[in-house]
Amino acid sequence: MFSRRAILMGSATLVGFSLLPSAALAQIEDVFATSDGVAINGYDSVAYFLEEKPVLGSDEFTTEYKHVIWKFASSQNRDMFVGDPQKYAPQYGGYCAYAVALGATASTDPAAWTIYNGKLYLNFSLGVRSRWRRDPDKYIEMADKNWPGVLD
C-alpha cells in the first residue's frame, strides 16, 4: 500500500511526465523514438549488456525493428540485436519503466538505465532511476500490468 507521501510524489511525477514535448504526446507508439524515428535516443541497446554503459550508436550500423530505427556501435552489436531483439530491446518500448509503473509514459535519459534479471530498463532521469531501483520487483509488477495499456 502506498503512503500519502508516495502518492503525492507519484502524482507530482506524473504531472512532470505529462510535460513531454507535444510531438511525443501526439502519437504514442509501441517504441519510444525521437522525432526522426530513432529508438532509445540513438543509443546502442546491446552495449548496455556488453559494455555496461550507454554507448551512442552509429548511422553505419542500423536495423529496423517495430517500425523504428535502432543504432549500434558495431556490426556485431547490430547482428546480436537482429538475432534476438527481445533480449536486447529495453522493456516497455524504451519508455521510462517507472512512469509505466505509475500508468503513464515518459521519455528516457540514456544514462538512467538498469539491467535487472537480464532485461534492460530505462528511466526518465537519474533521480527517477534511484526511486525505481529502491524496489524494482514492485515497479516491474506494476508496469507489467499497465503495459501496453498506457499507450491507449
C-alpha positions in Angstrom: 0.0 0.0 0.0 1.3 3.5 -0.8 1.8 6.1 1.8 0.3 9.5 1.4 3.8 10.9 0.6 4.4 8.2 -2.1 1.0 9.0 -3.6 1.8 12.7 -3.7 5.3 12.1 -5.1 3.8 9.8 -7.7 1.2 12.4 -8.7 3.9 15.1 -9.0 6.0 12.7 -11.1 3.0 12.0 -13.4 2.5 15.8 -13.8 6.2 16.1 -14.7 5.8 13.2 -17.2 2.9 14.9 -18.8 5.1 17.7 -19.9 6.6 15.7 -22.7 7.1 17.6 -26.0 3.8 17.8 -27.9 5.3 15.6 -30.7 5.8 12.8 -28.2 2.2 13.2 -26.9 0.7 13.4 -30.4 1.3 9.8 -31.3 2.3 7.3 -28.6 3.9 4.3 -30.3 5.0 0.8 -29.1 8.6 2.1 -29.0 9.7 5.5 -27.8 11.6 7.2 -30.6 13.0 10.6 -31.5 11.1 12.8 -33.9 13.2 11.3 -36.7 12.2 7.7 -35.8 15.3 6.5 -33.9 14.8 4.3 -30.9 16.3 5.0 -27.4 17.8 8.3 -28.5 20.2 6.6 -30.8 22.0 4.6 -28.2 23.1 1.0 -28.7 20.9 -1.3 -26.6 23.3 -4.2 -26.9 26.2 -2.1 -25.5 24.3 -1.7 -22.2 24.7 -5.5 -21.8 28.2 -5.9 -23.2 29.9 -2.7 -22.0 27.7 -1.9 -19.1 27.4 1.7 -20.1 25.4 3.8 -22.6 27.2 3.9 -26.0 25.9 6.1 -28.8 25.1 4.1 -31.9 26.3 4.9 -35.4 24.4 5.6 -38.7 26.6 3.0 -40.2 25.1 0.1 -38.1 21.3 0.2 -38.0 18.3 -2.0 -38.3 14.6 -1.5 -38.3 12.5 -3.2 -35.5 8.9 -2.3 -34.6 8.8 0.4 -37.2 11.7 2.5 -35.8 15.5 2.6 -36.5 17.9 1.2 -33.9 21.5 2.3 -34.0 24.5 0.3 -32.9 28.2 1.0 -32.2 29.3 -2.0 -34.3 28.0 -4.6 -36.8 28.5 -7.3 -34.1 26.1 -5.5 -31.8 23.6 -4.9 -34.6 23.8 -8.6 -35.5 23.3 -9.7 -31.9 20.2 -7.5 -31.7 18.8 -8.8 -35.0 19.3 -12.3 -33.8 17.3 -11.8 -30.6 15.7 -8.3 -30.4 13.5 -9.2 -27.4 16.6 -10.0 -25.4 18.3 -6.6 -26.1 15.4 -4.1 -26.6 14.5 -2.2 -23.5 11.4 -3.1 -21.6 8.2 -1.1 -22.2 9.4 0.0 -25.6 12.1 2.2 -24.2 9.7 4.4 -22.2 10.5 5.1 -18.6 9.9 2.0 -16.6 8.9 4.0 -13.5 6.4 6.1 -15.5 4.8 2.9 -16.9 4.6 1.5 -13.4 2.6 4.6 -12.5 0.3 4.3 -15.5 2.0 6.9 -17.7 4.7 7.2 -20.4 7.8 9.3 -20.4 11.0 9.8 -22.4 14.2 8.4 -21.0 17.8 9.6 -20.3 20.3 7.1 -21.8 22.4 7.5 -18.6 19.4 6.3 -16.5 19.5 2.6 -17.1 19.4 -0.7 -15.3 19.9 -4.3 -16.3 17.8 -6.3 -13.9 17.2 -10.0 -14.3 18.7 -9.9 -17.7 16.5 -7.2 -19.0 17.2 -3.5 -19.9 15.1 -0.9 -18.2 15.4 2.9 -18.9 14.2 5.8 -16.8 13.4 9.4 -17.3 16.3 10.7 -15.2 18.9 9.5 -12.7 16.6 10.7 -9.8 13.7 8.6 -11.1 16.1 5.7 -11.6 17.1 6.0 -8.0 13.4 5.7 -6.9 12.8 2.8 -9.3 15.8 0.9 -8.0 14.5 1.0 -4.4 12.0 -1.7 -5.3 12.4 -2.9 -8.9 10.3 -6.0 -8.4 7.3 -3.9 -7.3 7.7 -1.4 -10.1 8.1 -4.2 -12.7 5.0 -5.9 -11.5 3.0 -2.7 -11.7 4.5 -1.8 -15.1 3.8 -5.3 -16.5 0.1 -4.8 -15.5 0.0 -1.4 -17.2 1.9 -2.2 -20.3 0.8 -1.7 -23.1 -2.4 -0.2 -21.9 -0.7 3.1 -21.1 -0.2 3.6 -24.8 -4.0 4.0 -25.3 
